[in-house]
Amino acid sequence: MTYCLLVENVWGAHVTHGVIEYRGGQRFEIPYGPAEREWVLALAEEVRQWRRMSDVPRDHQDFWKCRRCGYNTPGVCGQSLDQVAHGTDPPSAQASNRNR
């Protein structure tokens, strides 16, 4: 739906649907109209609000997601589940690391 909004804004075209086509040829038409446009714009504004915050609450309990996060740096994220960046692995990660 974001691409539909971009096409509208960049080319001034009236967009009624988007298309998702998979490699095997399976094709889906996604309806797009005023309600979808408003949803995309509201979601974009929500993202902007979160980005302006100095500390966004973590929305998961996934150690490995934290480990791969670009904000997982000492002094940047105070909510990291990745203790390696901050000193020690949690026990579950230590066991997992031994099995790799």
C-alpha positions as CSV (number, residue, x, y, z in Angstrom):
1,M,0.0,0.0,0.0
2,T,2.9,2.3,0.6
3,Y,3.9,2.0,-3.1
4,C,0.4,3.0,-4.1
5,L,0.8,6.1,-2.0
6,L,4.1,6.8,-3.6
7,V,2.7,6.4,-7.1
8,E,-0.1,8.8,-6.3
9,N,2.2,11.4,-4.9
10,V,5.1,11.1,-7.4
11,W,3.1,10.6,-10.6
12,G,-0.2,12.0,-9.7
13,A,-1.9,8.8,-10.8
14,H,-5.2,7.6,-9.4
15,V,-4.4,4.2,-7.8
16,T,-7.2,1.7,-7.2
17,H,-5.1,-1.4,-6.2
18,G,-1.6,-2.7,-5.8
19,V,-0.3,-6.0,-7.1
20,I,1.9,-8.6,-5.4
21,E,3.3,-11.2,-7.7
22,Y,5.4,-14.1,-6.5
23,R,8.2,-15.8,-8.5
24,G,6.0,-18.8,-9.4
25,G,3.5,-16.4,-11.0
26,Q,1.0,-16.4,-8.2
27,R,-0.6,-12.9,-8.2
28,F,-2.7,-11.0,-5.7
29,E,-4.4,-7.7,-6.2
30,I,-4.6,-5.5,-3.1
31,P,-7.4,-3.0,-3.0
32,Y,-6.3,0.6,-2.4
33,G,-8.6,3.6,-1.7
34,P,-9.1,6.5,0.7
35,A,-9.3,4.2,3.8
36,E,-6.0,2.5,2.9
37,R,-4.4,5.8,2.1
38,E,-5.4,7.2,5.5
39,W,-4.1,4.0,7.2
40,V,-0.7,4.3,5.6
41,L,-0.5,8.0,6.5
42,A,-1.5,7.3,10.1
43,L,1.1,4.5,10.3
44,A,3.8,6.8,8.9
45,E,3.0,9.4,11.5
46,E,3.2,6.8,14.3
47,V,6.6,5.8,13.1
48,R,7.7,9.5,13.0
49,Q,6.5,9.9,16.6
50,W,8.4,6.8,17.8
51,R,11.6,8.0,16.0
52,R,11.4,11.3,17.9
53,M,11.3,9.6,21.2
54,S,14.6,9.2,23.1
55,D,13.8,5.8,24.4
56,V,11.3,3.5,22.6
57,P,10.1,0.5,24.7
58,R,11.3,-2.9,23.4
59,D,8.3,-4.8,21.9
60,H,9.7,-8.4,22.2
61,Q,11.5,-10.9,24.5
62,D,13.8,-12.3,21.7
63,F,17.5,-12.4,22.7
64,W,18.6,-13.0,19.1
65,K,16.6,-10.1,17.8
66,C,18.3,-7.9,20.3
67,R,21.7,-9.3,19.4
68,R,21.3,-8.3,15.7
69,C,19.8,-4.9,16.4
70,G,21.7,-1.9,15.1
71,Y,20.9,0.0,18.4
72,N,22.4,-2.7,20.6
73,T,25.4,-0.6,21.7
74,P,26.5,0.2,25.2
75,G,25.0,3.6,26.1
76,V,22.4,3.5,23.3
77,C,19.9,0.9,24.4
78,G,19.1,0.4,28.0
79,Q,16.7,-2.4,27.4
80,S,18.9,-4.9,25.5
81,L,18.4,-8.6,26.2
82,D,21.9,-9.1,24.7
83,Q,24.2,-9.1,27.7
84,V,27.2,-9.8,25.5
85,A,27.2,-6.1,24.4
86,H,27.0,-5.2,28.1
87,G,29.3,-7.9,29.7
88,T,27.9,-11.4,29.8
89,D,25.7,-13.8,27.9
90,P,22.5,-14.8,29.6
91,P,22.5,-18.6,30.5
92,S,20.2,-19.5,27.7
93,A,22.5,-17.9,25.1
94,Q,25.6,-19.5,26.7
95,A,24.0,-22.9,26.2
96,S,22.9,-22.1,22.7
97,N,26.4,-20.8,21.8
98,R,28.0,-24.1,23.0
99,N,25.7,-26.0,20.5
100,R,26.7,-24.0,17.5
